Amino acid sequence: MRDETLFFSDCHLDPARPEVSATLVEFLDRRAVGAARIFILGDLFEVWLGDDMPTDGLEPVIDALARRAADSPTFFLAGNRDFLLGRGFADRVGLTLLDEPELLELGDARVALVHGDTLCTDDHDYQAFRAQVRQPAWQADFVAKPLPERQQIAAGLRRDSAAAMAQKTMEIMDVNDDAVGRCFAALGVDSIVHGHTHRPAVHRPAPGLTRYVLGDWNPGPSFLSWRASAGFELVDARV
């Protein structure tokens, strides 16, 4: 009987980092075999500029993802790097697209799945940018541009982001405790699972509440497992 649900995020797949792709292929073809469900909570790719974007150098890991999705229902919730991943790619691979937040019941646990960036409310510049680029009109206009123009715009945004991050403290870029509390209260859950911050940990902000943070794959795997017999287990094998 399949009873394991797996969660991971922040692989940041990039042809320039083949070791991460290889690690994910091994995870999908070995560790994830037989999973009841798999949830990818954003930033699977380092950048995604539309479903017409070439995936040269990433085909082996995309094929592995398709193999696993054909056997285990696999769900994708967008991150800040790949929010333009659409139904074309999802249908090609066999992913089910999710809106944020996604609510689950796992045994007695009521669980909210988010990427995590919406909890980083102290980063006001980023939140303003996020609000803009998540607008359907902005996205439609962007993906209608020729791919070279999109690539040029994205390169400029990455340079600006890197320069801005260099001026920000780690505290500003981490989650805000009040935002986390509001998320628990608004959604009526006792567990939140997210990535984005690259700080894998298990936090218990109040009695009966747990926040599971997924790590990035740098390049070792970082994932969360849930089994009815064992509950949640955070596995972080990054090096």
HELIX and SHEET records of a PDB file:
HELIX    1   1 PRO A   18  GLU A   26  1                                   9    
HELIX    2   2 PHE A   27  ARG A   31  3                                   5    
HELIX    3   3 GLU A   59  ASP A   71  1                                  13    
HELIX    4   4 ARG A   87  VAL A   93  1                                   7    
HELIX    5   5 ASP A  117  LEU A  119  5                                   3    
HELIX    6   6 HIS A  124  VAL A  133  1                                  10    
HELIX    7   7 PRO A  136  VAL A  143  1                                   8    
HELIX    8   8 LEU A  147  MET A  165  1                                  19    
HELIX    9   9 MET A  170  MET A  173  1                                   4    
HELIX   10  10 ASP A  177  LEU A  187  1                                  11    
SHEET    1   A 6 LEU A  95  LEU A  98  0                                        
SHEET    2   A 6 THR A  74  LEU A  77  1                                        
SHEET    3   A 6 ARG A  37  ILE A  40  1                                        
SHEET    4   A 6 GLU A   4  PHE A   8  1                                        
SHEET    5   A 6 SER A 222  ARG A 227 -1                                        
SHEET    6   A 6 GLY A 231  ASP A 236 -1                                        
SHEET    1   B 5 GLU A 102  LEU A 106  0                                        
SHEET    2   B 5 ALA A 109  LEU A 113 -1                                        
SHEET    3   B 5 SER A 191  HIS A 194  1                                        
SHEET    4   B 5 LEU A 209  VAL A 213  1                                        
SHEET    5   B 5 ALA A 201  ALA A 206 -1                                        
END                                                                             
